């Protein structure tokens, strides 16, 4: 036992090893010689591939593009008068409310002019009230007295004429006196008619003229007062909306020029992603279409809706301007941020789709897919494709629903190649179907 453990002896001799090697190599050599010199063919090459089943699905047509976030509502506040800034009550970034006083310009001279105009207006109102409430003007009273006196003169001359006619009939008075009384009566009637016409003229014409003059003076005074009050109000800058102050280029004491921006107020509760998209991509796009807005620094896209599709092309870029409205929750989005938009323009119902990775482009510009038949042989099919949505492409012609389309291994695969279908890993399964 001790001698055997100390010295190792080989179990096989050299001759035995040579015989074993010949027995192992001889069948391979015979097969090789038979394949080279005999009539039998070599077994075909089998390629492992992955497939999916071409099937119908509803695919959304998504249009993507770059956009810029802007506020839906904002106001650039510029004064209508030029004056130094007396007070500035807000800073950039402050939250403000509609009607809140933001700034006041120097307005002492304007306040004085408004006070003077108010005094003139009150004086015109008092004069107008006096004229409209007056009973009878002095000229009218005199005309009424003249009319009464003319009426009394007619009555007197009528009595004289009647008395003289009676005396003339009795022969107690000559006819000449009767004629004189008749002339006096006619003259009294003419005077009465004149006084009556004068009174009517005074009551109509003079009264209307006085009222018209008083009304004109009142309106003029009121206009001057309104203008002065409006000019004074221009010195106060108030916020037209709820929002935030985003620009404040001037400081207290500096000159604010008429028409030059003084403050910018922006309502950031609702933002708009403005994008310019090619006309060919937005066919079928309508207001209200859903969209996703990808914002730098925010992990999840923000949901939005299309609120405007321009009815005309941009003359410079020949693109269509599209607005996507986004609700700015918690004020996390900032106006002026460049973003990416993905808009669902339309949805194609029951479209025949295959994974985009299975579509192979030919040198001549055509496209084809490789289909696995029941004989496990790959067949080349020329196809016509439709829109692409995500990882799927619509097939308009070339294959039928239910056919097995090669997804992995189709590139540079010859028509008629024998294939073996293998199952893809769970995380790599194509989206258009599953392997058999």
C-alpha positions as CSV (number, residue, x, y, z in Angstrom):
1,X,0.0,0.0,0.0
2,X,2.8,2.4,0.8
3,X,4.6,1.6,-2.4
4,X,1.5,2.2,-4.6
5,X,0.8,5.6,-3.0
6,X,4.3,6.8,-3.4
7,X,4.7,6.0,-7.1
8,X,1.8,6.9,-9.6
9,X,1.6,4.7,-12.7
10,X,-0.5,5.7,-15.8
11,X,-3.6,3.6,-16.3
12,X,-3.5,3.7,-20.2
13,X,-0.5,3.1,-22.4
14,X,0.5,5.2,-25.3
15,X,-0.9,2.7,-27.8
16,X,-4.3,2.7,-26.0
17,X,-4.4,6.5,-26.1
18,X,-3.7,6.6,-29.8
19,X,-6.5,4.1,-30.6
20,X,-9.0,6.1,-28.6
21,X,-8.0,9.3,-30.4
22,X,-8.6,7.7,-33.8
23,X,-12.0,6.4,-32.7
24,X,-13.0,10.0,-31.8
25,X,-11.7,11.7,-34.8
26,X,-12.5,9.2,-37.5
27,X,-16.4,9.8,-37.6
28,X,-15.8,13.5,-38.0
29,X,-13.3,12.9,-40.8
30,X,-15.6,10.5,-42.6
31,X,-18.5,13.0,-42.3
32,X,-16.3,15.7,-43.7
33,X,-15.1,13.7,-46.6
34,X,-18.6,12.6,-47.3
35,X,-19.8,16.2,-47.4
36,X,-17.0,17.3,-49.6
37,X,-16.9,14.5,-52.0
38,X,-20.3,12.9,-51.7
39,X,-23.7,13.9,-53.0
40,X,-25.3,14.9,-49.6
41,X,-25.7,18.7,-48.7
42,X,-24.5,20.3,-45.5
43,X,-27.3,21.0,-43.0
44,X,-28.8,24.5,-43.4
45,X,-27.7,27.3,-41.1
46,X,-30.4,28.1,-38.5
47,X,-30.6,31.7,-37.1
48,X,-32.2,32.5,-33.8
49,X,-34.8,35.3,-34.0
50,X,-37.5,36.9,-32.0
51,X,-41.0,37.6,-33.4
52,X,-44.2,39.4,-32.6
53,X,-47.7,38.9,-34.0
54,X,-48.9,41.6,-36.3
55,X,-52.2,42.8,-34.9
56,X,-54.6,45.6,-34.8
57,X,-54.4,48.4,-32.2
58,X,-55.4,51.9,-31.6
59,X,-52.4,54.1,-32.0
60,X,-52.2,57.8,-31.1
61,X,-50.4,60.1,-33.6
62,X,-48.2,62.2,-31.4
63,X,-46.6,65.5,-32.6
64,X,-43.5,66.6,-30.8
65,X,-41.7,69.9,-30.8
66,X,-39.9,72.6,-28.8
67,X,-41.9,75.3,-27.1
68,X,-41.6,78.2,-24.7
69,X,-43.6,78.7,-21.6
70,X,-45.3,82.1,-21.4
71,X,-48.0,83.5,-19.2
72,X,-51.5,83.4,-20.5
73,X,-52.3,86.8,-18.8
74,X,-49.8,89.5,-18.2
75,X,-49.8,93.3,-18.3
76,X,-47.0,95.8,-18.9
77,X,-48.0,98.9,-16.9
78,X,-46.9,102.1,-18.5
79,X,-48.0,105.5,-17.2
80,X,-50.0,107.9,-19.4
81,X,-48.2,110.9,-18.0
82,X,-44.6,111.8,-17.4
83,X,-43.7,112.6,-13.8
84,X,-41.2,111.6,-11.1
85,X,-42.0,108.5,-9.1
86,X,-43.2,109.5,-5.6
87,X,-43.8,106.1,-4.2
88,X,-43.2,102.5,-5.2
89,X,-45.0,100.0,-3.0
90,X,-43.8,96.6,-4.5
91,X,-40.7,94.8,-5.3
92,X,-39.9,92.3,-8.1
93,X,-41.4,88.9,-7.1
94,X,-44.2,90.4,-4.9
95,X,-47.6,88.9,-5.1
96,X,-50.3,91.5,-5.9
97,X,-54.1,91.6,-6.2
98,X,-56.4,93.2,-8.7
99,X,-56.9,96.9,-8.0
100,X,-53.9,97.1,-5.6
101,X,-52.0,100.4,-5.6
102,X,-48.5,99.7,-6.9
103,X,-47.0,103.1,-7.5
104,X,-47.8,106.8,-7.3
105,X,-46.3,109.6,-9.4
106,X,-45.9,113.2,-8.4
107,X,-49.4,114.7,-8.7
108,X,-49.7,117.9,-6.6
109,X,-50.2,120.1,-9.7
110,X,-52.8,117.6,-11.0
111,X,-54.6,117.6,-7.7
112,X,-54.8,121.4,-7.8
113,X,-56.2,121.4,-11.3
114,X,-58.8,118.8,-10.4
115,X,-59.9,120.9,-7.4
116,X,-60.2,124.0,-9.6
117,X,-62.2,122.1,-12.2
118,X,-64.5,120.8,-9.5
119,X,-65.3,124.3,-8.3
120,X,-66.2,125.4,-11.8
121,X,-68.4,122.4,-12.3
122,X,-70.2,123.0,-9.0
123,X,-70.8,126.7,-10.1
124,X,-72.2,125.6,-13.4
125,X,-74.5,123.2,-11.7
126,X,-75.9,125.9,-9.4
127,X,-76.5,128.3,-12.3
128,X,-78.3,125.6,-14.3
129,X,-80.5,124.8,-11.4
130,X,-81.4,128.4,-10.9
131,X,-82.4,128.8,-14.5
132,X,-84.4,125.6,-14.7
133,X,-86.2,126.3,-11.4
134,X,-87.0,130.0,-12.0
135,X,-90.8,130.7,-12.4
136,X,-90.9,133.5,-14.9
137,X,-88.0,135.7,-16.3
138,X,-88.3,139.5,-16.0
139,X,-88.8,140.0,-19.8
140,X,-91.8,137.6,-19.7
141,X,-93.4,139.5,-16.8
142,X,-93.2,142.8,-18.7
143,X,-94.6,141.2,-21.8
144,X,-97.5,139.8,-19.8
145,X,-98.2,143.3,-18.4
146,X,-98.1,144.8,-21.8
147,X,-100.6,142.2,-23.0
148,X,-102.9,142.9,-20.1
149,X,-102.8,146.7,-20.8
150,X,-103.5,146.1,-24.5
151,X,-106.5,144.0,-23.5
152,X,-107.8,146.8,-21.3
153,X,-107.4,149.3,-24.0
154,X,-109.5,147.2,-26.4
155,X,-112.2,147.0,-23.8
156,X,-112.2,150.8,-23.3
157,X,-112.2,151.5,-27.1
158,X,-115.0,149.0,-27.6
159,X,-117.2,150.8,-25.0
160,X,-116.5,154.2,-26.6
161,X,-117.3,153.0,-30.0
162,X,-120.5,151.3,-28.9
163,X,-121.6,154.5,-27.0
164,X,-120.9,156.8,-30.0
165,X,-122.8,154.5,-32.4
166,X,-125.8,154.8,-30.1
167,X,-125.6,158.5,-29.8
168,X,-125.1,158.8,-33.6
169,X,-128.3,156.8,-34.2
170,X,-130.2,159.1,-31.9
171,X,-128.8,162.1,-33.8
172,X,-127.0,163.5,-30.8
173,X,-123.5,163.0,-32.2
174,X,-121.9,163.5,-35.6
175,X,-120.7,160.6,-37.7
176,X,-117.1,161.9,-37.6
177,X,-116.9,161.0,-33.9
178,X,-118.1,157.5,-34.6
179,X,-115.4,157.0,-37.2
180,X,-112.7,158.2,-34.8
181,X,-113.9,155.7,-32.1
182,X,-113.8,152.9,-34.7
183,X,-110.2,153.7,-35.7
184,X,-109.1,153.8,-32.0
185,X,-110.7,150.4,-31.5
186,X,-108.8,148.9,-34.5
187,X,-105.6,150.3,-33.2
188,X,-106.2,148.8,-29.8
189,X,-106.8,145.4,-31.3
190,X,-103.5,145.6,-33.3
191,X,-101.6,146.6,-30.2
192,X,-103.1,143.6,-28.3
193,X,-102.1,141.2,-31.1
194,X,-98.6,142.5,-31.1
195,X,-98.2,142.2,-27.3
196,X,-99.6,138.7,-27.5
197,X,-97.1,137.6,-30.2
198,X,-94.2,139.2,-28.2
199,X,-95.2,137.2,-25.1
200,X,-95.3,134.0,-26.9
201,X,-91.9,134.6,-28.4
202,X,-90.4,135.4,-25.0
203,X,-91.9,132.3,-23.5
204,X,-90.6,130.0,-26.2
205,X,-87.5,131.4,-27.7
206,X,-85.9,133.2,-24.8
207,X,-86.6,130.4,-22.4
208,X,-85.1,127.8,-24.7
209,X,-82.0,129.9,-25.3
210,X,-81.4,130.4,-21.6
211,X,-81.8,126.7,-20.9
212,X,-79.5,125.8,-23.8
213,X,-76.8,128.2,-22.7
214,X,-77.0,126.9,-19.1
215,X,-76.8,123.3,-20.3
216,X,-73.8,124.0,-22.5
217,X,-71.9,125.7,-19.6
218,X,-72.7,122.8,-17.3
219,X,-71.5,120.2,-19.8
220,X,-68.3,122.1,-20.5
221,X,-67.6,122.4,-16.8
222,X,-68.3,118.7,-16.3
223,X,-66.0,117.8,-19.1
224,X,-63.1,119.8,-17.7
225,X,-63.7,118.3,-14.3
226,X,-63.7,114.7,-15.7
227,X,-60.5,115.4,-17.6
228,X,-58.7,116.7,-14.6
229,X,-59.9,113.8,-12.4
230,X,-58.8,111.3,-15.0
231,X,-55.4,113.0,-15.3
232,X,-55.0,112.8,-11.5
233,X,-56.0,109.1,-11.6
234,X,-53.2,108.5,-14.2
235,X,-50.7,109.3,-11.5
236,X,-51.8,106.1,-9.6
237,X,-50.6,102.8,-11.0
238,X,-52.8,99.9,-9.9
239,X,-52.7,96.2,-10.7
240,X,-55.2,95.0,-13.4
241,X,-55.1,91.4,-12.2
242,X,-54.0,88.9,-9.5
243,X,-50.4,87.8,-10.1
244,X,-46.7,88.6,-9.4
245,X,-44.5,91.5,-10.2
246,X,-42.0,90.2,-12.7
247,X,-40.3,93.5,-13.8
248,X,-39.6,96.8,-12.1
249,X,-36.9,98.6,-14.0
250,X,-37.2,102.0,-12.2
251,X,-36.7,103.2,-8.6
252,X,-38.4,105.8,-6.4
253,X,-37.5,109.3,-7.4
254,X,-36.6,108.5,-11.0
255,X,-38.6,110.0,-13.9
256,X,-41.4,107.8,-15.3
257,X,-42.0,108.7,-19.0
258,X,-45.4,108.3,-20.6
259,X,-45.6,105.1,-22.5
260,X,-42.4,103.6,-21.0
261,X,-42.8,100.3,-19.0
262,X,-42.9,100.9,-15.3
263,X,-44.0,97.5,-13.9
264,X,-45.0,94.1,-15.3
265,X,-47.6,92.0,-13.6
266,X,-47.9,88.4,-14.6
267,X,-50.6,85.8,-13.7
268,X,-48.7,82.6,-13.5
269,X,-51.5,80.4,-12.5
270,X,-52.0,79.3,-16.1
271,X,-49.1,79.1,-18.6
272,X,-49.0,78.5,-22.3
273,X,-46.4,76.5,-24.1
274,X,-46.1,78.1,-27.5
275,X,-44.7,75.8,-30.2
276,X,-44.2,76.2,-34.0
277,X,-44.9,72.9,-35.7
278,X,-44.7,71.7,-39.3
279,X,-48.0,71.9,-41.1
280,X,-47.8,68.3,-42.3
281,X,-47.6,67.0,-38.7
282,X,-50.6,68.8,-37.3
283,X,-53.2,67.5,-39.7
284,X,-56.3,66.6,-37.7
285,X,-55.1,68.6,-34.6
286,X,-58.0,70.2,-32.8
287,X,-58.4,72.5,-29.9
288,X,-58.8,70.4,-26.7
289,X,-56.4,67.7,-27.8
290,X,-54.3,66.3,-24.9
291,X,-50.7,67.0,-24.6
292,X,-47.7,66.4,-22.3
293,X,-45.2,69.1,-21.5
294,X,-41.7,68.0,-20.4
295,X,-40.0,70.6,-18.3
296,X,-36.3,70.6,-17.4
297,X,-35.8,69.7,-13.8
298,X,-39.2,68.2,-13.3
299,X,-39.3,64.4,-13.5
300,X,-42.8,63.8,-14.7
301,X,-44.3,65.5,-17.7
302,X,-47.1,68.0,-17.0
303,X,-50.5,67.4,-18.6
304,X,-52.0,70.1,-20.8
305,X,-54.5,70.7,-23.5
306,X,-54.3,72.5,-26.9
307,X,-56.1,75.9,-26.7
308,X,-55.1,77.4,-30.0
309,X,-54.1,76.2,-33.5
310,X,-53.3,79.1,-35.6
311,X,-55.4,79.4,-38.8
312,X,-52.5,80.8,-40.8
313,X,-48.9,79.8,-41.3
314,X,-46.1,81.9,-39.8
315,X,-44.7,83.9,-42.7
316,X,-41.1,83.6,-41.6
317,X,-40.9,79.8,-40.8
318,X,-43.9,78.5,-42.7
319,X,-44.9,76.6,-39.5
320,X,-48.1,76.6,-37.5
321,X,-48.2,78.2,-34.0
322,X,-49.9,75.9,-31.5
323,X,-50.6,76.9,-27.8
324,X,-50.8,74.2,-25.1
325,X,-52.4,75.4,-21.9
326,X,-50.9,74.2,-18.6
327,X,-52.2,74.7,-15.1
328,X,-49.3,75.8,-13.0
329,X,-49.9,73.9,-9.7
330,X,-47.9,75.1,-6.7
331,X,-46.3,77.7,-9.0
332,X,-43.6,75.2,-10.0
333,X,-43.4,76.2,-13.6
334,X,-41.6,79.4,-14.6
335,X,-42.5,81.6,-17.5
336,X,-39.7,81.8,-20.1
337,X,-38.7,78.1,-19.7
338,X,-37.9,76.2,-22.9
339,X,-39.9,72.9,-22.9
340,X,-40.8,69.9,-25.1
341,X,-44.4,69.3,-26.0
342,X,-45.9,66.0,-27.2
343,X,-49.4,66.5,-28.6
344,X,-51.8,63.7,-29.5
345,X,-53.1,65.0,-32.8
346,X,-55.4,62.1,-33.5
347,X,-55.9,58.4,-32.9
348,X,-56.1,55.7,-35.6
349,X,-58.5,53.0,-34.6
350,X,-57.7,49.3,-35.2
351,X,-54.5,50.0,-37.1
352,X,-52.3,47.1,-38.1
353,X,-49.0,47.7,-36.2
354,X,-45.6,46.2,-35.8
355,X,-42.6,47.3,-33.7
356,X,-40.7,50.0,-35.5
357,X,-37.5,48.0,-34.9
358,X,-38.8,45.3,-37.2
359,X,-39.1,47.6,-40.2
360,X,-35.9,47.4,-42.5
361,X,-35.2,50.2,-45.0
362,X,-34.0,49.1,-48.4
363,X,-31.2,50.8,-50.3
364,X,-33.7,52.2,-52.8
365,X,-35.8,53.8,-50.2
366,X,-38.4,51.1,-49.8
367,X,-39.2,49.2,-46.6
368,X,-39.7,45.6,-45.8
369,X,-40.1,43.2,-42.9
370,X,-39.2,39.5,-42.4
371,X,-42.0,37.2,-41.8
372,X,-41.7,33.7,-40.3
373,X,-43.9,31.1,-42.0
374,X,-45.1,27.8,-40.6
375,X,-42.0,26.1,-42.1
376,X,-39.7,28.2,-39.9
377,X,-38.3,30.0,-42.9
378,X,-38.0,33.8,-43.1
379,X,-39.7,35.4,-46.0
380,X,-39.1,39.0,-47.2
381,X,-42.2,41.2,-47.5
382,X,-42.2,44.6,-49.1
383,X,-44.5,46.9,-47.1
384,X,-46.0,50.3,-47.1
385,X,-45.9,52.1,-43.8
386,X,-48.2,54.7,-42.2
387,X,-47.6,56.9,-39.2
388,X,-45.2,56.0,-36.4
389,X,-46.4,56.3,-32.8
390,X,-43.8,55.6,-30.1
391,X,-42.2,52.2,-30.7
392,X,-44.9,51.1,-33.2
393,X,-45.4,51.7,-36.9
394,X,-48.6,51.3,-38.8
395,X,-48.5,48.9,-41.8
396,X,-50.8,49.9,-44.6
397,X,-50.0,46.9,-46.9
398,X,-47.7,43.9,-47.3
399,X,-48.6,41.7,-44.4
400,X,-51.8,40.4,-42.8
401,X,-53.0,40.4,-39.2
402,X,-51.7,37.3,-37.3
403,X,-48.5,36.9,-39.2
404,X,-45.2,36.5,-37.3
405,X,-42.8,39.4,-37.9
406,X,-39.2,39.1,-36.9
407,X,-38.1,41.9,-34.5
408,X,-34.6,40.8,-33.4
409,X,-32.4,39.4,-36.1
410,X,-34.1,40.7,-39.2
411,X,-31.3,43.0,-40.3
412,X,-29.3,41.6,-43.2
413,X,-31.3,38.4,-43.0
414,X,-31.7,36.7,-46.4
415,X,-35.0,35.6,-47.8
416,X,-35.5,31.9,-47.3
417,X,-33.2,31.6,-44.2
418,X,-34.1,28.9,-41.7
419,X,-34.8,30.4,-38.3
420,X,-35.5,29.3,-34.8
421,X,-37.9,31.4,-32.8
422,X,-36.8,32.2,-29.3
423,X,-38.6,33.9,-26.5
424,X,-37.4,37.4,-25.6
425,X,-36.5,38.5,-22.1
426,X,-39.4,39.9,-20.2
427,X,-38.0,43.4,-20.3
428,X,-37.3,43.3,-24.0
429,X,-40.7,42.1,-25.2
430,X,-41.8,44.1,-28.2
431,X,-44.9,46.3,-27.8
432,X,-46.9,45.1,-30.9
433,X,-47.2,41.4,-29.9
434,X,-45.7,38.5,-28.2
435,X,-43.5,35.6,-29.4
436,X,-45.0,32.2,-30.1
